[in-house]
Amino acid sequence: MRYLPLALFLAACAGVSDPVWIKPGTPALKAEQEYLACAARAQTDFPVASRIRSSSRITVGTSICRGWFCYGGYSAPDVHEDDPNEELRARAFDVCMTTKGYRAVDLPACSTQDAAILQSQPYDLRGLCEADGRIAAD
């Protein structure tokens, strides 16, 4: 019973996927090429600039030590990595795809691994799903 909330959260997230980019009537290969071109352009314009930062951790309470083990106190800093260009890269990609006439849509993840990938982008999205970033039919 202790892990039920975690299991429910994971089950709810299982069907969530990234949006796919739609431009009805476009061949799937051309859509893939334009997607990759926009991703490459955004990566070139706003490259990954990872920075490792640390911040001091504040501990409320006291620590109790018995031998080599201490409870309740912690003095090590929080260390995290961030990329200041991540948001700009995402915006540049979105603008590139929108300029080419695509729009982002959320499709459910396909329930089977043998879903048929569509060869052309559809006009009607009913009954379709997303498989590895591609539009498919279960």
N, C-alpha and C positions, 0 to 999 in steps of 0.2 A: 504494500500500500504506500510505502514511503516514496517509491519511484513513479507512481502514477502520474503526477503532474508533468514530470519530464517525458514520460512516454506519450502523453497526450500532446505535448508541445511538439515532439518529434514527428508524430503522426500528422499533425496539422501542417507542418512545414514540408512534408514529403511531396505534396502535390504542387508546391510553389516553385516556379522557375523564373529565370530572367525573362524580360519581355523579348519578343521577336519583332523584327522590323518588316513591315508589310508595304508593298506597292503592288496592288492587284494587276495581274497580267504579266508581270515581270518573270522571265525564266529564273528558276532557282539558282542556276550557276551565276548568272549576272548579278543577282541579289547578293550572293556570297562574295563575289569579287568586289562589289561596291562596299559591302560591310567591312571586308578586310582592308580595303584602301582607306576608308575613313578611320579605322582603328590604327593603321600604320601612320597616317597623317597626324592624328591626335597624339600618338606616342612620340613622333618626331618633334612636334611643336611644343609639347609639354612632357619631357622625359621624366622617368621615375627619379625622384630626388629624395631618397630615403634619408631620414635623420633619426638618430637614436637620442631620445631625451630621457631624463630622469627627473623625478620630483620626490621630495622628501615625504615620507609617510608619517602621519600623525597617529599615535596610538593613545587611545583613551584607556585609562586604568593602569594597573601595575602588573609587572611580570613576576612570576613566582618561579624560582629556579631550584631544581633538585638535581644535584650532580651536573651532568652535561645538558640536561633538558630544561628548557624554560617554557613556561606557559603564559599566555596573555600579553606578552610584550614583543614587539617586533621593531627593529630599527633600520632594516635594509630599505633602500629607496625603491619606489616603483619605477621600472624601466619600461618604456614603450617606444615603438617605432612609428613614425608618421611620414607621409608624403605630401608636402604642401601643393604639389601639382595634380594630385588625384582628382579633385573636384573640377579643376580646369580641363583636365584631359577628358573627363566624362562629358562636360559641357561642349567641348570642341567636337567630340564624336557625335553627340546628339544634333548639333547644328549641321554638321556635314551630312548626316543621314536625312535630316529634315529638308535640307536644301536639295537633295537628290530626289525628293518626293516620297520618302518613306515615312511611316508613322509607327510608333511603338505600340504593340498590343500585348496584353497578357493572355496567354493560353495555358491551360492546365498541362501538366507533364503527362506524357503518354503512359498508359497503364501497362503496356506490354513492350518488350524489347524488340519485337518484330513489326513495329508500326511502319507503315509505308510512307517514305519521305516523298513529298509532292515535287514534281518536276517544274511546276509553274506556281507562282503566287496566286492564291484564290481571291475571288471577289466576296465569297461567302465563307465565314469562319466557323459556322455551326458544325459541331461534330469533329473539329480538328483539335490537335494537341501539339505539344512541343517536344521534340526528341533531339537532344544535343544541340540546341539552338536552331533547329530547322523545323519547318512546319510539316506535320505528318497527320496521317489518319490512322486511328486504331483499328 
